[in-house]
């Protein structure tokens, strides 16, 4: 939309603005300038875009200024009559000559694209973007941005000396049967003459064109004055401004779709890595199954001994049922019977964890299969505009990711301790965090813990095996609640606990304050969190 020959045709179309007066100049969209011209009978609106990838200038039909969020700019040209519209030499600059002042639309691309008000001495009086940088400078500031571009290929030569786009350069080379990427310096005299003659004919063809085509290729829409068979044709126009405006609107939609595509791609990629890692970890359950068998064997062998009351040993060597000698680690403070019970409990806990793990891995594998299908479908999209259809087709996958990431982000705000047997304790970090934990995160049947009559963290216990956790889990939770309180250095601390449904927030109470409608109390010794299994 900023190609030299496109600008050439725009200048020809802009001749209708001669003798029109500028009545308004304003912005109401990011990086877009609007200039309204009036001749006493007709109003014409010119739009100029500095947005990267959307650099362009064109006339707008049936345009109305927004009632809100528009700002007047470039007051110097208000009331000025347009005397001439021209290109500045062979540069991508369109000049509106108002006599004492000129308005330059510079379309060099990226940050170099801007609109400037220039006076007769060649000084910049104002600019659309960054006026504080340019006011008072001369036009050399604008023109010196291009320098020292080396010509290496035929395409470079055609682009930098003949001002042809990549697509037109390739068409020209195709016509004369030369490789566009060939080194320019290696052209023979006859080949160079052929390039020059063809370029002259192409320039005439482009200059005299009266139809304008919009094509789509390599993730972009572009305007051409020549029909290009090898590219996807979109639409034909008889007005260059209408062609550019169509291309501009399509490009905005495409760039938005591209942003959405990249966002979805990132989400899918992160979820893919997460689920893959989770499956790999869950697949290690065979190792834990062997450990369950080992713990049960330890317990059985210990119970088969005659002197079950013996204690003080750190290890014991026994012969198993297959005749193999086996060494069993022991807790010296426990007797053999108690050590056997200890290993039975360890086997039971690990077995319970494995049971939940099997259910988890089946669900994770199902999710992973759906995710892989979604990923393959996303990668096969040849046009970002198809992303809306993709969203509808895989809405369940995307919703799952959204729910998972939202839940994990919320959970990550709290300290978390895995107490075993399907019990996880969440601990608040400050008054605001306590409030979120109790009144935002906790469910009615979750158990709530807090050191009694002293300041401290709210603690919420989620238990997956039924409504009432065993006393062992309650005591562990209370020990952590006591540790995260101002009574952590006491020998024994009373800790209140109840279900979340029995807690209310006092009217006009400070953050973190609660009223317990019902409570139980347990006395515990505060325990450091690292003595528990912290996730």
N, C-alpha and C positions, 0 to 999 in steps of 0.2 A: 504493500500500500504506500510505500515511500520510494518506489522505483522511479528513476529519472523519467522514463517515457510515460509513466502514469502521471507524474507531476506535469509533464508537457501537455497532456490532454486536459488535466485539471485547469491549468492556466488558460487554455482555450475556452473551457466551459465557464471559468470565472469572469470572462470578459463581459458577461451580462451585468456584473456589479459595477461597471464604469458609470460614473455620475451618481451612484448611490451614496448616501450619507450614513456613517456609523451612528446608530442611535443607542445601542447598548453593547457592553462588553462585560462578561461575567463568567463565573464558574459555578456549577452546581453538582458536578460529578468529579471524582478523584482524577486529577491530571487531565482534565478536559476544559478547554476554553471555548466559549461561544461568543461570536461576534454577529450582531444583528445590523443589517443594512436596510435602508428605506429610501425610496425615490419619490415619495408622495402618493404612490398608488399601490406599490407592492412591498412586502417585507420579505427579506431573504436572510436565512440563518446559516452561518458558516460554523462548523465544528472542527476543532483542532485537538488531537489526542497526543499526549506525551507518554502514555502508558507503555512500558516496555513490552514489545511484541505486538502492540496495537498502534504504533506510530502512524498517524494519518491526518489528512485534512479533506473535508468534503462539504457539500451543501446539504442541508437537511430540509425535507419537505414537512409541512404541517407540524412545525415544532412550536411548543409553548414553554415559556420560562416557568420554572417551578415557583410556587408561591412562598415556599420556605426553603431554607438552607442554600440560598444562592447569594453570591458575594460579587459586588461590582469590582471590576479591575481595569487597568490601563486607561485612566480618565483622560490622558493626553489626546487620545484619538476620537473621543466622543465629539460628534458634530463635524468631523473631517469628511470631505468628499473624496471618493476614490477616483483618481485621475488615470491610473494605469495598473495593470496586473501583469507581472512578468516573472520569468525564472532568472535567478542571479547566476549569469554565466552558465556553466555546465554543472553547477552545484545543485544539491537537493534542497534548494531554498526558494520558496515562493515569496515574491515581494509585492505588497500592496502599497502603491505610491499615493500619498495624500498631499503632495506638494512640499510643505515644510517638514513633514514627518513621513516615515515609512514604517510599515508593519511587516516584519520578516517572520515567516514560518519556516524554521530550520528543522529538517527531518533527517539528521545524520544517524539517528538510532540511539536507543538507550538513554543515558544521562545527557547526551549531547543534543537531544531534541528539546526545543524550547521556542517560545515566541518572544520577539524583541521589538520595542519601539525605538527607532533610530532617527536622529535628527540630521540635518543637512551637512553637519561637520563630521558625520560618521561616528558620533558618540551615542552610546546606549543610554536612552532616557528612562527606560523601564523594561521589565521583563515579566513574563507570566510566572515562571518558577525562579526562586532565589534572586529576587531583584537586588537585595543587598550585596550580592557578589558581583553583579554585572554593571549596575548603574555607574556612569562616569567612564567606563572602559570604552575603547574603540572597537570597531568591527573585526579587527585582527584577532581579538579574543575569541570570536566565534569561528573564524576561518582557519586558525592555526591548529585546530584539533586533528586535521588530517595530514599526515606526513609519513614519508618513508616506507610505503607499502611495496614490498618486493614482488615483481611479476615472475612467476616460475612456470606456470602452465598456460595453455591456450585459453582456458577458462578465466584465469587471472587477467590475462590481456584483454579479453572481450568485456570483462566486468569493469576493469579499472580505466580503460581508455575508450571503450565504446558504450559503457553504462548499461550493458545487457544484464538481465537477471541470470541466475544459474540455469533456469529452465530454458530461456531463450538461447543462451550460449550453447547448451547441449543440443538444441534443435538445429542451430546453425552448423555445428560440427557434424551432426548426423547427415545433413544435406550435402556437405562436401566430403563426407566419408573420412573424417579425422577423429582421433580420440581426444576428447576435451581435456583429459588429464595429462596428455603428452607435454613434454617440456617445450616451452615456447622457444627457447634459444636453439633448439635442434630443428626448427622448421627450415626447409629448403627455401630459396628465393621464390620458386614457383608456388610452393605451398603457402608462403606468407602473402603472396599476391592474391591467391585464391581466397584466403581468409579476409583480406582487406576488401576485396570486391563483394564477397558474400555479406560482410558486415555492413557495407554501404547499402546494399539492397535490403537487408533486414531493417536497418534504421529507417529507410523510406517506408517500408511496409508497416512498421510500428507507428510512425508519425502520421500516416494517412488512414489508419484504422478508424472505423466508425462503429464498431461493435466490441463489447467488452465481456470477457468470459471469466467466471469464477470457477477455480478448480480446487480439488483437495488432494494433497500428497504429503507424505512424511509428517503426519500430524499437524498440518497447517493448511489454512485457506489462503489462496492468493489470486490476484487479478492478472489477466493476460490480455493483450490486444490481438493475440494470435491463438487460434484453436490448437490445442496440444493433445494429440491422439493418445499419448501414453499415460495421461493423468486422468483422474476421476473428475469428469465434468459435473458441475453442480447447477449453474444457471447462467443465462445470457442477458445482457442489458444493452440499451442504446445510450445510456447516460453513465459517464465515468463515476460521478458522485454516487449514483444509486448502486453501482457495482461495488464501490468501496464501502458504502454504508452497510450493504448486505454482508460483505466480507467481515467488516468490523463487528457486527452483531453476532455473526456465526462464530467468529474467533473468540468473543467474550464467553459465549456459551461453552465453547470447546475448552477454553482455559479453566473455566469453573468445573467442568466435568473432569478435566485432567487432575485438578486439585483433589476432587473427591476420589478419583481413582487411586492417587498416591496415598491418600489417607486410609482407604480401605486396604490397599496393598500392605501398608505398614502394620495395620491391625492384624491382618491374616498372617503376615510373616512372624509377628511377635507371638501370636497364638500357636502357630505351627511349631516354633522353637520350644515354647512352654510345654505343649502336649507331648512332643517327641521326648523331651527330657523326663517328663512325668512317667511316660510309658517305660522308658529305660530303667527308671528307678523302681517302678512297680514290678518289673520283670525280674528283679533280684529276689523275689519272694521265695524262690527255691532254696536259697541260702538260709532264709529264716525258717523254712519248713524243716530243714535238717537240724537247725538249732532247737526247734520245739521237740523233736525226737530225742535230741541229746539231753535236754533238760529233764524230760520224762524218764529217760534211762538212768540219769544221775539219781533222781528221786527214788525210783524203784530199787536200785542197788543199795542205797543208803538204808531204806526201810527193811531190807533183807538181812541187815546186820543184827547180831545178838545184843550188843550193848548200845541201845539207842540213846541212852542218857549221856554218853561220852561227849565232852565239849573241849574247847581250847585248841583244836586242830585247825591249821590253815589249808591243809590238803590231806587226801587219803587215797591210797592205791587199792583198787578192788579188781576182781576178775569178773568180766561180764558173762552173759549167758552163752557166748560163743567161745569162751575160754581165753579171750584177749584181756591183757592187763590194761586198766584205765585209771587215769589220775583225775580226781574230782576236787576242784577248789571248794573250800568251806569257809563259813564265817565263824571265827573262833569263839565269839560270844554266844553262839547257838549250839545246841546239842545236835546229834545226828538226825533225830526225828524232826527237829525244827528246821535243819538245813534241807531235809527232804521236802518239807512243806514249802519252804522258800522256793525250791526248784519247781514244785508243782504249780505254785502261783505264777512264777515267771513263764512257764510253758502255757498256762491258761491265758495270761495277758497277751502273749505273742500270738497265740492261736486266734484269739478274738480280733486282734489287729489284722491278721492275715485274712480273716473272713471278710472284714470290711474292705480290705485291699483288693480282694478278688472282684467284688462288686464294683469297686472303683475303677479297676483296670478295664473291665468290660465296657463300662460307660465311656471311659476315656478313649478306648479304641474306636467306638462308634463315632464319637465326636471328631476324632482324628481323620477317619475315613471321609466324613462329610466335608471336613476342612480341606483335605487334599483335592476333593472334587471341585470345591469352590475355587481353590487356588489355580487349578488347571484351566477352569473356565475363564477366570480373570485374565490369565496370561494369553488366552486365545483371542481376546477382544482386539479387533483391528481399528477401532474408533472409540475414543474416550466417551463420546456421546451415548454409547451403548451401556454406560455404567448404571443408568437408572433401571434398565431391564435386568441387569445383573443383581442389583439390590433387591428387586422384587423376587427373583428366582431363589436367592440365597438369604432371604430375610431372616429365616430361623437361625442360620449360622451366625450372622452378624449380630442378631439380638442376643444370642448366647454369649458371644464375645463381650458385648456391651455389659451384660449382667455380671459376667465373671469379673471383668476389669473394674466395674463400679464397686462390687462387693469386696474385691481384694484391696482396692484403694481405700475403702472405708475401714476394713479390718486392719490395714497397715498403720492406722493412726494410734492403735492401742498396743500395749505390751501383750504378748500371747504366750501361754504356757500349756504344753500338752501334758496332762496328768495321767494318761493311759486309760484303758477301758472305755474309750469313746468320750472322754471328758477333756474339754479345753477351757482354760480360764483366761479371760480378757481383763486387763488392768488399765485403768485410766491414768493419764500422766499429769493432769492439772484440773482446775475447777471446770473450765470450759469443756475439756476432754471428758471429764467425769459425766457431765450433763449429756454429751453426745452418746456416751456408752450406755447410760441408764435409760434415757428417754428417746434415743434414736436407734440404737443397735439392739438392745435387749428385747427378747420376746416375753410375753406374759408369764410363761411357765419356766423361764430361765431362773436360776438361783442367783441371788445378789448378796455380796459380802462387804462388810465394812467394820473396821476396828471401832469398838463402842466408846462413845463419849470423847473421842480424840479426832483430830484432823487426819485425813488419809485418802488413799485412792479408792474409788468405787471398783468393785470386782464383779464380773458377771461370768457365771459358769454355764456352759452349754454342754448338755449331757445327752448323747445319742441313744442311750440304751433304756429309755423309759423316763418316767416322771421324777422318780426319787433316786438321787445318786447314793451310793453306799457311804457309810460314815467315814471310811478311809479317805474318800475323795473330798468330802465336806471338810475334814480336818486339814488336808493338804491345801485346799483353797483358803481356809481360814488362816493357816500359817503364812501364806503369801500376802493375804490382806493385812495381817498384823505387821509383816515386814515393811509393806508400803504404807506405813502410818507413822505418826509421831511417837508411837509407843514401841518402835522396833527394838529399842535397847532394853526393854523390860523382860523379865524372866517368863511371865505368863500374861497374856493379853486376852480380854473378853472380846469376841468378835460376833457381831450380829449377822444373822443370815435369814433370808426369806425369799419367796418367789417375787419376781418383778411386779406381778399384778397387785402385790400388797404394798406398793410404794407410790406415794404421791409427791408432787412438787408443791411446796407451800406458795400461796398467793404472794406475789411481790418478793419472793425469796431470792437470795443471791444465787449465782450459778453454782451448781454442785450440791446445794442444800436439798434435803428430802425429808419426808415424814413417813415413818413405818407404821402401817396399820396393824401389822402382826409381825412377830419376830421370834427367832430362837437364838440362843446364845451358846457358844462353845468356847472353852478356855484352851488356848494353844500357846506354844512357844514360837515366836517369830522365826521363820526360816528364810535364808537367802534364796533368791530365785534360781541361782545356779545349782542349788541342791535339787531342783526339780528339772524336768526336761523342757528346756526353753526352745521354742521354734522361732 
